[in-house]
Amino acid sequence: MKILDKLIIKEFLKTYFFVVVMLILIVLVLDFTEKNDTYIRNQVPTLDIIRYMGNYGLYLNNLLTPITVFIAVIFITSKMAGRTEIIAILSSGVSFVRLLRPFLFAAAMIGGVSFLMNGWILPGATAGVTEFKIKYLETGRSATDPNIHIQVAPNTLAYLSRFYRTASTGYQFTLEEIRDGQLISKLSADRILWDTTKNAWRLENWRLRVLREDGEDFSVGTELDTVLSITPNDFDLPENHHETLKLPELSRQIKILESRGADNVSYYKIERYVRFMSPFAAVILTFIGVIMSARKTRGGSGFQIAMGFLLAFVYILLFILSRTFAEAGSSYPILAVWLPNIIFAATGLVLYKTVPR
């Protein structure tokens, strides 16, 4: 079986690579055609476009992994079944579990590479795609969205009506300390600026109100230097910031947000769960794909490949829904993230009872 193992692994990886390249090229061509007028209008350098397409291709590779793995394994297995090779292998005394070994080994290789990409390579590519879109496709945005709320400590909330990236300046700033539903202090300023020499914030036209049991203290001033647990980068984070962090950086960011008591820490935790969950999808879908296409059918491999597309899209849809459910505030986000793998693994075990022996 060693020769057959090597043949199956080689054909599996070769087919997987071919399907990945073809699908990515199709999507990139469509994306370039759609954005070409914008590239010309904004005079985007060719080198930046090529770099963007490379980063976007890496992102697509990760997104399409369930589809490409499923198509590759179904194509190979159905072709073997059509030539009665599987029947011959099983008739020689080889068990179906032994037949699965090279498929699962190749899938584990793909899953391992996927884990490395998700943890260390893909975040940089995602950051590059986001930076390109902000620079060339969303030009004219020098300021963040209005009405920014951010938690800087477990009991301390900050607010800005607007923050301008280029000048590192915010307007209508307030900093409130609240404990047990009661306001303890409130610091307000007309403007807040980041001092790069001191690595601190400077407040202009500030007002401080401190509430006490016997009254309150009120003070005002023109300028005040203060240190907060936030920097201008915290106001300039893209919506998908958690997707642009490498795995070690993601773990550190989770600790920082937990120390602040930030509400959006769940997005970063879920992203970490996903990066450990995703590689297992290749193994599970390979297991199901071999079972589905091990029988010889009259319609050939076309129907089985179509079913592979369908099930892969179902998996992606289920993954998106489960992640959305987890981000919406699920009590057990790690269970919600793993739900697609659990469902498909259980489905594979049920289908296993129907395979030819």
C-alpha positions as YAML, in Angstrom:
chain: A
units: angstrom
residues:
- id: 1
  name: MET
  ca: [0.00, 0.00, 0.00]
- id: 2
  name: LYS
  ca: [2.95, 2.39, 0.35]
- id: 3
  name: ILE
  ca: [3.10, 2.96, -3.40]
- id: 4
  name: LEU
  ca: [-0.67, 3.52, -3.51]
- id: 5
  name: ASP
  ca: [-0.43, 5.85, -0.49]
- id: 6
  name: LYS
  ca: [2.15, 8.00, -2.23]
- id: 7
  name: LEU
  ca: [0.07, 8.04, -5.41]
- id: 8
  name: ILE
  ca: [-3.10, 9.12, -3.60]
- id: 9
  name: ILE
  ca: [-1.31, 11.80, -1.59]
- id: 10
  name: LYS
  ca: [0.40, 13.14, -4.70]
- id: 11
  name: GLU
  ca: [-2.82, 13.23, -6.73]
- id: 12
  name: PHE
  ca: [-4.78, 14.76, -3.83]
- id: 13
  name: LEU
  ca: [-2.31, 17.61, -3.26]
- id: 14
  name: LYS
  ca: [-1.85, 18.21, -6.98]
- id: 15
  name: THR
  ca: [-5.61, 18.40, -7.58]
- id: 16
  name: TYR
  ca: [-6.10, 20.59, -4.51]
- id: 17
  name: PHE
  ca: [-3.41, 23.01, -5.69]
- id: 18
  name: PHE
  ca: [-4.88, 23.14, -9.21]
- id: 19
  name: VAL
  ca: [-8.42, 23.83, -7.93]
- id: 20
  name: VAL
  ca: [-7.14, 26.51, -5.53]
- id: 21
  name: VAL
  ca: [-5.19, 28.32, -8.23]
- id: 22
  name: MET
  ca: [-8.06, 28.20, -10.74]
- id: 23
  name: LEU
  ca: [-10.70, 29.49, -8.31]
- id: 24
  name: ILE
  ca: [-8.42, 32.25, -7.00]
- id: 25
  name: LEU
  ca: [-7.49, 33.39, -10.51]
- id: 26
  name: ILE
  ca: [-11.16, 33.55, -11.51]
- id: 27
  name: VAL
  ca: [-12.06, 35.65, -8.48]
- id: 28
  name: LEU
  ca: [-9.04, 37.93, -8.91]
- id: 29
  name: VAL
  ca: [-9.86, 38.57, -12.56]
- id: 30
  name: LEU
  ca: [-13.45, 39.47, -11.64]
- id: 31
  name: ASP
  ca: [-12.25, 41.69, -8.79]
- id: 32
  name: PHE
  ca: [-9.74, 43.47, -11.04]
- id: 33
  name: THR
  ca: [-12.37, 44.03, -13.74]
- id: 34
  name: GLU
  ca: [-14.74, 45.52, -11.18]
- id: 35
  name: LYS
  ca: [-12.15, 47.89, -9.67]
- id: 36
  name: ASN
  ca: [-10.19, 48.78, -12.82]
- id: 37
  name: ASP
  ca: [-11.97, 52.11, -13.33]
- id: 38
  name: THR
  ca: [-11.23, 53.05, -9.72]
- id: 39
  name: TYR
  ca: [-7.57, 52.14, -10.16]
- id: 40
  name: ILE
  ca: [-7.33, 54.43, -13.20]
- id: 41
  name: ARG
  ca: [-9.24, 57.27, -11.56]
- id: 42
  name: ASN
  ca: [-7.11, 57.19, -8.38]
- id: 43
  name: GLN
  ca: [-3.87, 56.53, -10.31]
- id: 44
  name: VAL
  ca: [-3.03, 53.47, -8.23]
- id: 45
  name: PRO
  ca: [0.58, 52.27, -8.80]
- id: 46
  name: THR
  ca: [0.85, 48.94, -10.59]
- id: 47
  name: LEU
  ca: [3.11, 47.52, -7.87]
- id: 48
  name: ASP
  ca: [0.50, 48.28, -5.20]
- id: 49
  name: ILE
  ca: [-2.19, 46.57, -7.28]
- id: 50
  name: ILE
  ca: [-0.03, 43.47, -7.69]
- id: 51
  name: ARG
  ca: [0.71, 43.43, -3.95]
- id: 52
  name: TYR
  ca: [-3.00, 43.83, -3.17]
- id: 53
  name: MET
  ca: [-3.94, 40.97, -5.50]
- id: 54
  name: GLY
  ca: [-1.32, 38.73, -3.87]
- id: 55
  name: ASN
  ca: [-2.66, 39.52, -0.39]
- id: 56
  name: TYR
  ca: [-6.24, 39.08, -1.56]
- id: 57
  name: GLY
  ca: [-5.29, 35.76, -3.14]
- id: 58
  name: LEU
  ca: [-3.98, 34.51, 0.22]
- id: 59
  name: TYR
  ca: [-7.24, 35.62, 1.85]
- id: 60
  name: LEU
  ca: [-9.26, 33.76, -0.80]
- id: 61
  name: ASN
  ca: [-7.17, 30.64, -0.33]
- id: 62
  name: ASN
  ca: [-8.16, 30.50, 3.32]
- id: 63
  name: LEU
  ca: [-11.80, 31.26, 2.55]
- id: 64
  name: LEU
  ca: [-12.07, 28.63, -0.19]
- id: 65
  name: THR
  ca: [-10.22, 25.84, 1.61]
- id: 66
  name: PRO
  ca: [-13.39, 23.86, 2.49]
- id: 67
  name: ILE
  ca: [-14.56, 24.00, -1.14]
- id: 68
  name: THR
  ca: [-11.20, 23.17, -2.69]
- id: 69
  name: VAL
  ca: [-10.50, 20.27, -0.32]
- id: 70
  name: PHE
  ca: [-13.93, 18.79, -0.92]
- id: 71
  name: ILE
  ca: [-13.69, 19.12, -4.70]
- id: 72
  name: ALA
  ca: [-10.20, 17.61, -4.77]
- id: 73
  name: VAL
  ca: [-11.06, 14.57, -2.67]
- id: 74
  name: ILE
  ca: [-14.33, 13.90, -4.48]
- id: 75
  name: PHE
  ca: [-12.69, 14.22, -7.89]
- id: 76
  name: ILE
  ca: [-9.92, 11.74, -7.00]
- id: 77
  name: THR
  ca: [-12.11, 9.25, -5.15]
- id: 78
  name: SER
  ca: [-14.89, 9.23, -7.76]
- id: 79
  name: LYS
  ca: [-12.31, 8.72, -10.50]
- id: 80
  name: MET
  ca: [-10.88, 5.75, -8.58]
- id: 81
  name: ALA
  ca: [-14.38, 4.38, -8.03]
- id: 82
  name: GLY
  ca: [-15.26, 4.82, -11.71]
- id: 83
  name: ARG
  ca: [-12.25, 2.71, -12.68]
- id: 84
  name: THR
  ca: [-13.28, 0.10, -10.05]
- id: 85
  name: GLU
  ca: [-9.95, 0.69, -8.28]
- id: 86
  name: ILE
  ca: [-11.61, 1.02, -4.88]
- id: 87
  name: ILE
  ca: [-13.47, -2.27, -5.35]
- id: 88
  name: ALA
  ca: [-10.20, -3.97, -6.27]
- id: 89
  name: ILE
  ca: [-8.43, -2.49, -3.22]
- id: 90
  name: LEU
  ca: [-11.18, -3.56, -0.82]
- id: 91
  name: SER
  ca: [-11.41, -7.01, -2.45]
- id: 92
  name: SER
  ca: [-7.70, -7.56, -1.80]
- id: 93
  name: GLY
  ca: [-8.37, -7.46, 1.93]
- id: 94
  name: VAL
  ca: [-7.55, -3.79, 2.60]
- id: 95
  name: SER
  ca: [-10.01, -2.22, 5.02]
- id: 96
  name: PHE
  ca: [-11.79, 1.02, 4.25]
- id: 97
  name: VAL
  ca: [-10.10, 2.62, 7.28]
- id: 98
  name: ARG
  ca: [-6.71, 1.73, 5.79]
- id: 99
  name: LEU
  ca: [-7.82, 3.21, 2.47]
- id: 100
  name: LEU
  ca: [-8.69, 6.44, 4.25]
- id: 101
  name: ARG
  ca: [-5.19, 6.85, 5.70]
- id: 102
  name: PRO
  ca: [-3.46, 8.60, 2.73]
- id: 103
  name: PHE
  ca: [-6.45, 10.88, 2.22]
- id: 104
  name: LEU
  ca: [-6.50, 11.94, 5.86]
- id: 105
  name: PHE
  ca: [-2.72, 12.34, 5.88]
- id: 106
  name: ALA
  ca: [-2.87, 14.72, 2.90]
- id: 107
  name: ALA
  ca: [-5.77, 16.57, 4.54]
- id: 108
  name: ALA
  ca: [-3.74, 16.90, 7.76]
- id: 109
  name: MET
  ca: [-0.91, 18.42, 5.73]
- id: 110
  name: ILE
  ca: [-3.32, 20.95, 4.25]
- id: 111
  name: GLY
  ca: [-4.75, 21.64, 7.72]
- id: 112
  name: GLY
  ca: [-1.25, 22.18, 9.15]
- id: 113
  name: VAL
  ca: [-0.36, 24.65, 6.41]
- id: 114
  name: SER
  ca: [-3.74, 26.34, 6.94]
- id: 115
  name: PHE
  ca: [-3.00, 26.74, 10.66]
- id: 116
  name: LEU
  ca: [0.37, 28.36, 9.94]
- id: 117
  name: MET
  ca: [-1.20, 30.68, 7.40]
- id: 118
  name: ASN
  ca: [-4.08, 31.61, 9.70]
- id: 119
  name: GLY
  ca: [-1.76, 32.28, 12.60]
- id: 120
  name: TRP
  ca: [1.16, 34.11, 11.00]
- id: 121
  name: ILE
  ca: [0.81, 34.80, 7.26]
- id: 122
  name: LEU
  ca: [-2.84, 35.57, 6.56]
- id: 123
  name: PRO
  ca: [-3.13, 38.39, 9.18]
- id: 124
  name: GLY
  ca: [-0.45, 40.37, 7.35]
- id: 125
  name: ALA
  ca: [-2.21, 39.77, 4.03]
- id: 126
  name: THR
  ca: [-5.55, 40.86, 5.53]
- id: 127
  name: ALA
  ca: [-3.92, 44.01, 6.93]
- id: 128
  name: GLY
  ca: [-2.48, 44.72, 3.48]
- id: 129
  name: VAL
  ca: [-5.89, 44.36, 1.84]
- id: 130
  name: THR
  ca: [-7.48, 46.65, 4.43]
- id: 131
  name: GLU
  ca: [-4.73, 49.27, 4.07]
- id: 132
  name: PHE
  ca: [-5.04, 49.21, 0.27]
- id: 133
  name: LYS
  ca: [-8.81, 49.71, 0.41]
- id: 134
  name: ILE
  ca: [-8.51, 52.62, 2.85]
- id: 135
  name: LYS
  ca: [-5.74, 54.28, 0.83]
- id: 136
  name: TYR
  ca: [-7.07, 53.87, -2.71]
- id: 137
  name: LEU
  ca: [-10.68, 52.69, -2.62]
- id: 138
  name: GLU
  ca: [-12.02, 54.74, 0.28]
- id: 139
  name: THR
  ca: [-10.14, 57.98, -0.28]
- id: 140
  name: GLY
  ca: [-11.23, 61.17, 1.44]
- id: 141
  name: ARG
  ca: [-11.66, 59.65, 4.89]
- id: 142
  name: SER
  ca: [-9.30, 61.61, 7.15]
- id: 143
  name: ALA
  ca: [-11.46, 61.11, 10.21]
- id: 144
  name: THR
  ca: [-12.93, 58.15, 11.98]
- id: 145
  name: ASP
  ca: [-16.63, 57.54, 12.29]
- id: 146
  name: PRO
  ca: [-18.38, 59.98, 14.65]
- id: 147
  name: ASN
  ca: [-19.37, 59.33, 18.26]
- id: 148
  name: ILE
  ca: [-16.58, 57.01, 19.38]
- id: 149
  name: HIS
  ca: [-17.07, 55.09, 22.63]
- id: 150
  name: ILE
  ca: [-14.17, 53.12, 24.09]
- id: 151
  name: GLN
  ca: [-13.59, 51.48, 27.45]
- id: 152
  name: VAL
  ca: [-10.14, 52.36, 28.81]
- id: 153
  name: ALA
  ca: [-10.47, 50.55, 32.16]
- id: 154
  name: PRO
  ca: [-13.02, 48.26, 33.87]
- id: 155
  name: ASN
  ca: [-14.92, 51.26, 35.31]
- id: 156
  name: THR
  ca: [-13.79, 54.03, 32.97]
- id: 157
  name: LEU
  ca: [-15.37, 55.04, 29.66]
- id: 158
  name: ALA
  ca: [-14.08, 57.52, 27.09]
- id: 159
  name: TYR
  ca: [-16.05, 59.34, 24.41]
- id: 160
  name: LEU
  ca: [-15.02, 61.41, 21.36]
- id: 161
  name: SER
  ca: [-17.33, 63.16, 18.94]
- id: 162
  name: ARG
  ca: [-14.70, 62.83, 16.19]
- id: 163
  name: PHE
  ca: [-11.05, 61.80, 15.86]
- id: 164
  name: TYR
  ca: [-8.78, 62.91, 13.00]
- id: 165
  name: ARG
  ca: [-6.05, 60.46, 12.06]
- id: 166
  name: THR
  ca: [-3.63, 62.82, 10.35]
- id: 167
  name: ALA
  ca: [-3.39, 65.27, 13.26]
- id: 168
  name: SER
  ca: [-4.00, 62.71, 16.06]
- id: 169
  name: THR
  ca: [-6.60, 65.12, 17.40]
- id: 170
  name: GLY
  ca: [-10.05, 64.51, 18.86]
- id: 171
  name: TYR
  ca: [-12.90, 66.81, 19.78]
- id: 172
  name: GLN
  ca: [-15.55, 66.89, 22.52]
- id: 173
  name: PHE
  ca: [-13.73, 64.43, 24.75]
- id: 174
  name: THR
  ca: [-15.16, 63.02, 27.98]
- id: 175
  name: LEU
  ca: [-13.77, 60.49, 30.44]
- id: 176
  name: GLU
  ca: [-16.23, 59.06, 32.97]
- id: 177
  name: GLU
  ca: [-15.59, 56.79, 35.94]
- id: 178
  name: ILE
  ca: [-18.67, 54.80, 36.93]
- id: 179
  name: ARG
  ca: [-18.97, 52.34, 39.80]
- id: 180
  name: ASP
  ca: [-22.06, 50.38, 40.74]
- id: 181
  name: GLY
  ca: [-24.10, 52.50, 38.35]
- id: 182
  name: GLN
  ca: [-23.00, 55.75, 40.02]
- id: 183
  name: LEU
  ca: [-20.94, 58.49, 38.37]
- id: 184
  name: ILE
  ca: [-17.75, 59.07, 40.37]
- id: 185
  name: SER
  ca: [-15.94, 61.60, 38.18]
- id: 186
  name: LYS
  ca: [-16.18, 63.20, 34.76]
- id: 187
  name: LEU
  ca: [-13.35, 64.83, 32.83]
- id: 188
  name: SER
  ca: [-14.32, 66.86, 29.75]
- id: 189
  name: ALA
  ca: [-12.27, 68.74, 27.18]
- id: 190
  name: ASP
  ca: [-12.98, 70.61, 23.97]
- id: 191
  name: ARG
  ca: [-9.99, 69.01, 22.30]
- id: 192
  name: ILE
  ca: [-7.54, 66.16, 22.98]
- id: 193
  name: LEU
  ca: [-4.17, 65.83, 21.24]
- id: 194
  name: TRP
  ca: [-1.53, 63.10, 21.24]
- id: 195
  name: ASP
  ca: [1.93, 64.39, 22.28]
- id: 196
  name: THR
  ca: [4.47, 62.17, 20.50]
- id: 197
  name: THR
  ca: [7.39, 63.48, 22.59]
- id: 198
  name: LYS
  ca: [5.76, 62.58, 25.92]
- id: 199
  name: ASN
  ca: [3.64, 59.66, 24.65]
- id: 200
  name: ALA
  ca: [0.74, 61.22, 26.53]
- id: 201
  name: TRP
  ca: [-2.49, 63.07, 25.81]
- id: 202
  name: ARG
  ca: [-2.90, 66.84, 26.17]
- id: 203
  name: LEU
  ca: [-6.34, 68.18, 27.00]
- id: 204
  name: GLU
  ca: [-7.34, 71.70, 26.01]
- id: 205
  name: ASN
  ca: [-10.07, 73.70, 27.78]
- id: 206
  name: TRP
  ca: [-10.71, 70.90, 30.26]
- id: 207
  name: ARG
  ca: [-13.24, 70.57, 33.08]
- id: 208
  name: LEU
  ca: [-13.08, 68.05, 35.92]
- id: 209
  name: ARG
  ca: [-16.03, 67.18, 38.12]
- id: 210
  name: VAL
  ca: [-15.55, 64.80, 41.07]
- id: 211
  name: LEU
  ca: [-18.63, 63.70, 43.04]
- id: 212
  name: ARG
  ca: [-18.36, 63.06, 46.77]
- id: 213
  name: GLU
  ca: [-20.84, 62.14, 49.49]
- id: 214
  name: ASP
  ca: [-20.69, 65.66, 50.95]
- id: 215
  name: GLY
  ca: [-20.78, 67.48, 47.61]
- id: 216
  name: GLU
  ca: [-18.57, 67.76, 44.58]
- id: 217
  name: ASP
  ca: [-15.27, 69.30, 43.42]
- id: 218
  name: PHE
  ca: [-15.13, 71.22, 40.18]
- id: 219
  name: SER
  ca: [-12.00, 72.50, 38.45]
- id: 220
  name: VAL
  ca: [-11.14, 73.91, 35.03]
- id: 221
  name: GLY
  ca: [-8.02, 74.73, 33.06]
- id: 222
  name: THR
  ca: [-6.61, 75.48, 29.64]
- id: 223
  name: GLU
  ca: [-4.16, 72.59, 29.29]
- id: 224
  name: LEU
  ca: [-3.67, 69.28, 31.08]
- id: 225
  name: ASP
  ca: [-1.35, 66.36, 30.33]
- id: 226
  name: THR
  ca: [-2.75, 62.96, 31.18]
- id: 227
  name: VAL
  ca: [-1.84, 59.32, 30.60]
- id: 228
  name: LEU
  ca: [-4.51, 56.92, 29.35]
- id: 229
  name: SER
  ca: [-4.31, 53.24, 28.44]
- id: 230
  name: ILE
  ca: [-5.15, 54.12, 24.84]
- id: 231
  name: THR
  ca: [-3.18, 55.57, 21.94]
- id: 232
  name: PRO
  ca: [-4.22, 57.09, 18.58]
- id: 233
  name: ASN
  ca: [-3.99, 53.61, 17.08]
- id: 234
  name: ASP
  ca: [-6.95, 52.54, 19.23]
- id: 235
  name: PHE
  ca: [-9.14, 55.11, 17.44]
- id: 236
  name: ASP
  ca: [-7.88, 54.10, 14.01]
- id: 237
  name: LEU
  ca: [-8.57, 50.39, 14.11]
- id: 238
  name: PRO
  ca: [-10.35, 48.84, 11.13]
- id: 239
  name: GLU
  ca: [-13.49, 46.83, 11.75]
- id: 240
  name: ASN
  ca: [-11.58, 43.62, 11.07]
- id: 241
  name: HIS
  ca: [-8.66, 44.49, 13.35]
- id: 242
  name: HIS
  ca: [-8.88, 41.09, 15.05]
- id: 243
  name: GLU
  ca: [-8.28, 39.45, 11.67]
- id: 244
  name: THR
  ca: [-5.06, 41.43, 11.06]
- id: 245
  name: LEU
  ca: [-3.22, 40.24, 14.19]
- id: 246
  name: LYS
  ca: [-0.83, 37.31, 14.22]
- id: 247
  name: LEU
  ca: [-1.63, 34.61, 16.76]
- id: 248
  name: PRO
  ca: [0.80, 35.84, 19.47]
- id: 249
  name: GLU
  ca: [-0.35, 39.44, 18.91]
- id: 250
  name: LEU
  ca: [-3.97, 38.32, 19.10]
- id: 251
  name: SER
  ca: [-3.36, 36.67, 22.48]
- id: 252
  name: ARG
  ca: [-1.67, 39.83, 23.80]
- id: 253
  name: GLN
  ca: [-4.51, 42.01, 22.53]
- id: 254
  name: ILE
  ca: [-7.04, 39.81, 24.32]
- id: 255
  name: LYS
  ca: [-5.17, 40.33, 27.61]
- id: 256
  name: ILE
  ca: [-5.07, 44.11, 27.07]
- id: 257
  name: LEU
  ca: [-8.78, 44.31, 26.32]
- id: 258
  name: GLU
  ca: [-9.61, 42.08, 29.29]
- id: 259
  name: SER
  ca: [-7.61, 44.39, 31.58]
- id: 260
  name: ARG
  ca: [-9.65, 47.31, 30.27]
- id: 261
  name: GLY
  ca: [-12.91, 45.44, 30.59]
- id: 262
  name: ALA
  ca: [-13.64, 46.20, 26.92]
- id: 263
  name: ASP
  ca: [-16.89, 44.95, 25.44]
- id: 264
  name: ASN
  ca: [-15.38, 43.96, 22.08]
- id: 265
  name: VAL
  ca: [-12.96, 41.41, 23.55]
- id: 266
  name: SER
  ca: [-15.34, 38.65, 22.46]
- id: 267
  name: TYR
  ca: [-14.52, 39.34, 18.78]
- id: 268
  name: TYR
  ca: [-10.83, 38.71, 19.44]
- id: 269
  name: LYS
  ca: [-11.51, 35.56, 21.46]
- id: 270
  name: ILE
  ca: [-13.77, 34.18, 18.74]
- id: 271
  name: GLU
  ca: [-11.11, 34.91, 16.12]
- id: 272
  name: ARG
  ca: [-8.64, 32.90, 18.20]
- id: 273
  name: TYR
  ca: [-11.09, 30.00, 18.48]
- id: 274
  name: VAL
  ca: [-11.62, 30.07, 14.70]
- id: 275
  name: ARG
  ca: [-7.90, 29.85, 13.96]
- id: 276
  name: PHE
  ca: [-7.62, 26.65, 15.97]
- id: 277
  name: MET
  ca: [-10.86, 25.25, 14.59]
- id: 278
  name: SER
  ca: [-10.41, 25.89, 10.86]
- id: 279
  name: PRO
  ca: [-7.58, 23.39, 10.14]
- id: 280
  name: PHE
  ca: [-9.76, 20.50, 11.33]
- id: 281
  name: ALA
  ca: [-12.28, 21.31, 8.59]
- id: 282
  name: ALA
  ca: [-9.94, 19.89, 5.93]
- id: 283
  name: VAL
  ca: [-9.75, 16.53, 7.71]
- id: 284
  name: ILE
  ca: [-13.48, 16.31, 8.40]
- id: 285
  name: LEU
  ca: [-14.52, 17.28, 4.88]
- id: 286
  name: THR
  ca: [-11.99, 14.85, 3.41]
- id: 287
  name: PHE
  ca: [-13.47, 12.06, 5.53]
- id: 288
  name: ILE
  ca: [-16.98, 12.87, 4.26]
- id: 289
  name: GLY
  ca: [-15.79, 13.34, 0.67]
- id: 290
  name: VAL
  ca: [-14.16, 9.89, 0.47]
- id: 291
  name: ILE
  ca: [-17.26, 8.25, 1.91]
- id: 292
  name: MET
  ca: [-19.61, 10.05, -0.51]
- id: 293
  name: SER
  ca: [-17.63, 9.26, -3.65]
- id: 294
  name: ALA
  ca: [-16.36, 5.75, -2.85]
- id: 295
  name: ARG
  ca: [-19.29, 4.16, -4.68]
- id: 296
  name: LYS
  ca: [-19.35, 3.87, -8.46]
- id: 297
  name: THR
  ca: [-22.36, 5.76, -9.87]
- id: 298
  name: ARG
  ca: [-23.97, 5.81, -13.29]
- id: 299
  name: GLY
  ca: [-23.79, 9.57, -13.56]
- id: 300
  name: GLY
  ca: [-20.02, 9.59, -13.16]
- id: 301
  name: SER
  ca: [-18.13, 12.07, -11.05]
- id: 302
  name: GLY
  ca: [-20.04, 15.14, -12.25]
- id: 303
  name: PHE
  ca: [-22.93, 14.64, -9.85]
- id: 304
  name: GLN
  ca: [-20.58, 13.90, -6.97]
- id: 305
  name: ILE
  ca: [-18.53, 17.03, -7.63]
- id: 306
  name: ALA
  ca: [-21.76, 19.04, -7.72]
- id: 307
  name: MET
  ca: [-22.72, 17.53, -4.37]
- id: 308
  name: GLY
  ca: [-19.26, 18.41, -3.12]
- id: 309
  name: PHE
  ca: [-19.79, 22.04, -4.08]
- id: 310
  name: LEU
  ca: [-23.18, 22.03, -2.37]
- id: 311
  name: LEU
  ca: [-21.96, 20.51, 0.89]
- id: 312
  name: ALA
  ca: [-18.91, 22.78, 0.96]
- id: 313
  name: PHE
  ca: [-21.13, 25.84, 0.55]
- id: 314
  name: VAL
  ca: [-23.40, 24.48, 3.30]
- id: 315
  name: TYR
  ca: [-20.36, 24.17, 5.54]
- id: 316
  name: ILE
  ca: [-19.25, 27.75, 4.81]
- id: 317
  name: LEU
  ca: [-22.80, 29.05, 5.37]
- id: 318
  name: LEU
  ca: [-23.06, 27.16, 8.64]
- id: 319
  name: PHE
  ca: [-19.66, 28.49, 9.69]
- id: 320
  name: ILE
  ca: [-20.70, 32.10, 8.97]
- id: 321
  name: LEU
  ca: [-23.96, 31.67, 10.86]
- id: 322
  name: SER
  ca: [-22.30, 30.04, 13.85]
- id: 323
  name: ARG
  ca: [-19.65, 32.76, 14.02]
- id: 324
  name: THR
  ca: [-22.30, 35.47, 13.78]
- id: 325
  name: PHE
  ca: [-24.22, 33.73, 16.56]
- id: 326
  name: ALA
  ca: [-21.08, 33.62, 18.70]
- id: 327
  name: GLU
  ca: [-20.30, 37.32, 18.11]
- id: 328
  name: ALA
  ca: [-23.89, 38.22, 18.94]
- id: 329
  name: GLY
  ca: [-23.29, 37.13, 22.53]
- id: 330
  name: SER
  ca: [-23.59, 33.38, 22.77]
- id: 331
  name: SER
  ca: [-23.11, 31.97, 26.26]
- id: 332
  name: TYR
  ca: [-20.70, 29.37, 24.86]
- id: 333
  name: PRO
  ca: [-18.88, 31.05, 21.93]
- id: 334
  name: ILE
  ca: [-16.31, 28.26, 21.59]
- id: 335
  name: LEU
  ca: [-19.14, 25.74, 21.16]
- id: 336
  name: ALA
  ca: [-20.83, 27.96, 18.58]
- id: 337
  name: VAL
  ca: [-17.58, 28.29, 16.61]
- id: 338
  name: TRP
  ca: [-16.99, 24.53, 16.65]
- id: 339
  name: LEU
  ca: [-20.60, 23.71, 15.75]
- id: 340
  name: PRO
  ca: [-19.97, 23.24, 11.96]
- id: 341
  name: ASN
  ca: [-17.15, 20.79, 12.62]
- id: 342
  name: ILE
  ca: [-19.22, 18.92, 15.20]
- id: 343
  name: ILE
  ca: [-22.22, 18.62, 12.87]
- id: 344
  name: PHE
  ca: [-20.16, 17.53, 9.86]
- id: 345
  name: ALA
  ca: [-18.09, 15.10, 11.93]
- id: 346
  name: ALA
  ca: [-21.28, 13.49, 13.21]
- id: 347
  name: THR
  ca: [-22.64, 13.40, 9.65]
- id: 348
  name: GLY
  ca: [-19.44, 11.68, 8.49]
- id: 349
  name: LEU
  ca: [-19.75, 9.01, 11.17]
- id: 350
  name: VAL
  ca: [-23.34, 8.30, 10.12]
- id: 351
  name: LEU
  ca: [-22.34, 8.10, 6.44]
- id: 352
  name: TYR
  ca: [-19.45, 5.80, 7.33]
- id: 353
  name: LYS
  ca: [-21.91, 3.02, 8.07]
- id: 354
  name: THR
  ca: [-23.06, 3.08, 4.44]
- id: 355
  name: VAL
  ca: [-19.66, 2.74, 2.74]
- id: 356
  name: PRO
  ca: [-18.79, -0.48, 0.87]
- id: 357
  name: ARG
  ca: [-16.76, -2.95, 2.90]
...
